[in-house]
Amino acid sequence: MTHTGYMLRALKLAKRGRTSPNPMVGAVIVKDDNIVGEGYHPKAGEPHAEVFALRDAGDRAKGATMYVTLEPCCHQGRTPPCTRAIIEAGIAEVYVAMVDPDPKVASKGIDELRSAGITVHVGLCEEKSRALNEAYIKHRTTGMPLVTLKSAMSLDGKIATRTGDSKWITNERSRKYAHTIRSGADAIIVGGNTARTDNPSLTARLGRKTYYPARVVITATGNLPADLKLFDQPGDSIVAAGPDADATSLRKLEEAGARIIRLETQKGRVSLAGLIRELGKMGYLSVLIEGGGETAASAIEERVVDKVLCFHAPIIIGGRDSVDSVGGIGAETISSAVELDHIRLRRFGDDIAVEGYIRK
């Protein structure tokens, strides 16, 4: 294998972790052209990838080369510094895919390894490493989570018929992939109308495994039933309410297990920009918005969206009174419309998913 091949192996291992608020990291140790140790960071609070790889390698780590997808940490957190373990194990050379953007590390780990006489190379497969940890990078550099707007619609951009029927617009394969996307999110946002009408649980169901991102409902009035499914799931439930929301209703939601956040409103709607800032302060790295057309419009108008994921089914719903995927006032001219770049298309049977990033 080449240097690139070993780093790609480390990146593949990294994807196994469910690490938020930590980054996903994989490590591979090579000696005499053979992999003698490998590991990945499984979740926050557990040892990092480098430590698992060093344990796997044992005495064979002395004089070996390590490939790691993110700069090794050099500070004492919930676990000891990885740089110390690498130095003590006798690693001779380290390939690092990218510098850690966390100010507590930010090249300090690389400098420490070099000061100990270890040869360090930086930048191998950097683009792939940055893509893997895009949410972590955004949060560490801005304090804000990475925000993805997801929608499932007909070819004519409708998310429900004039009677409100929406089950199911897309096929089972699309819905299964949507649950995969959910499972990677720290929090899922829906509007109060979606919560009341659809009563979603907002869990991520993948085979026999169920994941529980935080569920966030935005409501200016606080008028939500306390017996919604999303309040009856493990993990956090959050209600983002307006300043004039009914105190009695909010008290009932608190009794149902919800955490209440009071936020300012804009045009009668809870500020999504304010909500995203609060979620960032709470440590959430990635947020998925699944609300209806008005929530989607607010997210776009307030410029909080980083990525868009749209599932298109080969059906036409039509009708002036059917529900559009994006409401609001909309763009005044074509030149002022929101543009996407880095487009990726995926096929799920007859459905097509379009993924892209908002062009800043």
Secondary structure in CASP SS format (residue, H / E / C, confidence):
PFRMAT SS
TARGET T0000
AUTHOR 0000-0000-0000
METHOD secondary structure of the structure
MODEL  1
M C 1.00
T C 1.00
H H 1.00
T H 1.00
G H 1.00
Y H 1.00
M H 1.00
L H 1.00
R H 1.00
A H 1.00
L H 1.00
K H 1.00
L H 1.00
A H 1.00
K C 1.00
R C 1.00
G C 1.00
R C 1.00
T C 1.00
S C 1.00
P C 1.00
N C 1.00
P C 1.00
M C 1.00
V C 1.00
G E 1.00
A E 1.00
V E 1.00
I E 1.00
V E 1.00
K E 1.00
D C 1.00
D C 1.00
N E 1.00
I E 1.00
V E 1.00
G E 1.00
E E 1.00
G E 1.00
Y E 1.00
H C 1.00
P C 1.00
K C 1.00
A C 1.00
G C 1.00
E C 1.00
P C 1.00
H C 1.00
A H 1.00
E H 1.00
V H 1.00
F H 1.00
A H 1.00
L H 1.00
R H 1.00
D H 1.00
A H 1.00
G H 1.00
D H 1.00
R H 1.00
A H 1.00
K C 1.00
G C 1.00
A C 1.00
T E 1.00
M E 1.00
Y E 1.00
V E 1.00
T C 1.00
L C 1.00
E C 1.00
P C 1.00
C C 1.00
C C 1.00
H C 1.00
Q C 1.00
G C 1.00
R C 1.00
T C 1.00
P C 1.00
P C 1.00
C H 1.00
T H 1.00
R H 1.00
A H 1.00
I H 1.00
I H 1.00
E H 1.00
A H 1.00
G C 1.00
I C 1.00
A C 1.00
E E 1.00
V E 1.00
Y E 1.00
V E 1.00
A C 1.00
M C 1.00
V C 1.00
D C 1.00
P C 1.00
D C 1.00
P C 1.00
K C 1.00
V C 1.00
A C 1.00
S C 1.00
K H 1.00
G H 1.00
I H 1.00
D H 1.00
E H 1.00
L H 1.00
R H 1.00
S H 1.00
A C 1.00
G C 1.00
I C 1.00
T E 1.00
V E 1.00
H E 1.00
V E 1.00
G C 1.00
L C 1.00
C C 1.00
E H 1.00
E H 1.00
K H 1.00
S H 1.00
R H 1.00
A H 1.00
L H 1.00
N C 1.00
E H 1.00
A H 1.00
Y H 1.00
I H 1.00
K H 1.00
H H 1.00
R H 1.00
T H 1.00
T H 1.00
G C 1.00
M C 1.00
P C 1.00
L E 1.00
V E 1.00
T E 1.00
L E 1.00
K E 1.00
S E 1.00
A E 1.00
M E 1.00
S E 1.00
L C 1.00
D C 1.00
G C 1.00
K E 1.00
I E 1.00
A E 1.00
T C 1.00
R C 1.00
T C 1.00
G C 1.00
D C 1.00
S C 1.00
K C 1.00
W C 1.00
I C 1.00
T C 1.00
N C 1.00
E H 1.00
R H 1.00
S H 1.00
R H 1.00
K H 1.00
Y H 1.00
A H 1.00
H H 1.00
T H 1.00
I H 1.00
R H 1.00
S H 1.00
G C 1.00
A C 1.00
D C 1.00
A E 1.00
I E 1.00
I E 1.00
V E 1.00
G E 1.00
G H 1.00
N H 1.00
T H 1.00
A H 1.00
R H 1.00
T H 1.00
D H 1.00
N C 1.00
P C 1.00
S C 1.00
L C 1.00
T C 1.00
A E 1.00
R E 1.00
L E 1.00
G C 1.00
R C 1.00
K E 1.00
T E 1.00
Y E 1.00
Y C 1.00
P C 1.00
A E 1.00
R E 1.00
V E 1.00
V E 1.00
I E 1.00
T E 1.00
A C 1.00
T C 1.00
G C 1.00
N C 1.00
L C 1.00
P C 1.00
A C 1.00
D C 1.00
L C 1.00
K H 1.00
L H 1.00
F H 1.00
D H 1.00
Q C 1.00
P C 1.00
G C 1.00
D C 1.00
S E 1.00
I E 1.00
V E 1.00
A E 1.00
A E 1.00
G C 1.00
P C 1.00
D C 1.00
A C 1.00
D C 1.00
A H 1.00
T H 1.00
S H 1.00
L H 1.00
R H 1.00
K H 1.00
L H 1.00
E H 1.00
E H 1.00
A C 1.00
G C 1.00
A C 1.00
R E 1.00
I E 1.00
I E 1.00
R E 1.00
L C 1.00
E C 1.00
T E 1.00
Q E 1.00
K C 1.00
G C 1.00
R E 1.00
V E 1.00
S C 1.00
L H 1.00
A H 1.00
G H 1.00
L H 1.00
I H 1.00
R H 1.00
E H 1.00
L H 1.00
G H 1.00
K H 1.00
M C 1.00
G C 1.00
Y C 1.00
L C 1.00
S E 1.00
V E 1.00
L E 1.00
I E 1.00
E C 1.00
G C 1.00
G C 1.00
G H 1.00
E H 1.00
T H 1.00
A H 1.00
A H 1.00
S H 1.00
A H 1.00
I H 1.00
E H 1.00
E C 1.00
R C 1.00
V C 1.00
V C 1.00
D C 1.00
K E 1.00
V E 1.00
L E 1.00
C E 1.00
F E 1.00
H E 1.00
A E 1.00
P C 1.00
I C 1.00
I C 1.00
I C 1.00
G C 1.00
G C 1.00
R C 1.00
D C 1.00
S C 1.00
V E 1.00
D E 1.00
S C 1.00
V C 1.00
G C 1.00
G C 1.00
I C 1.00
G C 1.00
A C 1.00
E C 1.00
T C 1.00
I H 1.00
S H 1.00
S H 1.00
A C 1.00
V C 1.00
E C 1.00
L E 1.00
D E 1.00
H E 1.00
I E 1.00
R E 1.00
L E 1.00
R E 1.00
R E 1.00
F E 1.00
G C 1.00
D C 1.00
D E 1.00
I E 1.00
A E 1.00
V E 1.00
E E 1.00
G E 1.00
Y E 1.00
I E 1.00
R C 1.00
K C 1.00
END
